[in-house]
């Protein structure tokens, strides 16, 4: 608790995990919604777009979250070496 209150331990890495799962959920729901809407209006391109969002979206969310985590890990290693 002391490390958290004195800013020695970051809150953001835990927050990034939450953002990751929310992002995955949004991609899955949006992809399914796009495909359902496209099938109602008989648009083949909308179904393809929904599949892209469904499968590529989570990969992009993962890459962005990993980049953010790498920044925080670099900061931790720099501050660990300095102390």
Phi and psi in degrees as a GROMACS rama.xvg file:
@    title "Ramachandran Plot"
@    xaxis  label "Phi"
@    yaxis  label "Psi"
@TYPE xy
-63.9916  -38.8833  UNK-2
-64.1518  -34.0342  UNK-3
-71.9614  -42.9636  UNK-4
-72.7289  -26.2025  UNK-5
-95.5689  11.6234  UNK-6
62.558  27.2386  UNK-7
-85.5764  -24.3873  UNK-8
-116.603  132.352  UNK-9
-88.7114  145.927  UNK-10
-87.0624  -26.8006  UNK-11
-62.2461  -40.242  UNK-12
-57.3836  -37.6113  UNK-13
-68.9878  -35.8085  UNK-14
-66.8566  -34.5082  UNK-15
-64.0686  -36.1875  UNK-16
-61.7927  -41.9997  UNK-17
-65.4405  -44.0839  UNK-18
-61.7831  -37.5011  UNK-19
-59.6876  -49.8554  UNK-20
-68.5392  -34.9659  UNK-21
-65.1987  -42.2139  UNK-22
-62.1621  -41.0017  UNK-23
-61.9959  -45.5527  UNK-24
-61.9207  -41.3852  UNK-25
-64.3739  -42.8484  UNK-26
-62.6654  -43.5594  UNK-27
-66.0018  -47.4284  UNK-28
-64.4051  -41.06  UNK-29
-66.8398  -41.351  UNK-30
-62.3179  -44.7725  UNK-31
-65.5734  -40.7241  UNK-32
-63.2358  -42.3034  UNK-33
-62.709  -42.7659  UNK-34
-66.95  -40.2315  UNK-35
-65.9047  -42.8569  UNK-36
-64.9885  -42.3424  UNK-37
-66.0319  -35.0496  UNK-38
-71.0771  -31.4196  UNK-39
-66.3497  -40.2429  UNK-40
-94.7053  8.50475  UNK-41
55.4698  51.6528  UNK-42
-114.768  109.9  UNK-43
-67.0015  -36.0405  UNK-44
-66.2888  -32.8539  UNK-45
-65.7338  -35.4863  UNK-46
-67.3542  -41.5686  UNK-47
-63.8163  -42.99  UNK-48
-60.78  -41.3288  UNK-49
-63.0237  -40.2331  UNK-50
-65.0606  -38.4926  UNK-51
-63.3994  -46.4123  UNK-52
-62.9615  -38.4186  UNK-53
-66.325  -37.7868  UNK-54
-103.121  -34.7851  UNK-55
-87.7256  -32.3527  UNK-56
-54.6643  -51.2433  UNK-57
-61.5729  -32.291  UNK-58
-66.2974  -42.4724  UNK-59
-65.7473  -40.6213  UNK-60
-60.5308  -42.3853  UNK-61
-63.3503  -43.6988  UNK-62
-63.4704  -44.1379  UNK-63
-62.9353  -43.2849  UNK-64
-66.1721  -36.9853  UNK-65
-66.3236  -37.5911  UNK-66
-63.6574  -43.8157  UNK-67
-62.4276  -42.3746  UNK-68
-64.2278  -37.4761  UNK-69
-63.2119  -38.2412  UNK-70
-62.3253  -44.4116  UNK-71
-68.5858  -35.8159  UNK-72
-67.8796  -36.372  UNK-73
-64.2097  -41.6114  UNK-74
-62.7695  -42.6953  UNK-75
-62.3352  -42.1051  UNK-76
-69.5655  -34.5678  UNK-77
-67.7768  -45.0481  UNK-78
-71.2149  -30.0961  UNK-79
-67.1828  -39.5246  UNK-80
-70.4298  -29.4162  UNK-81
-75.8458  -31.504  UNK-82
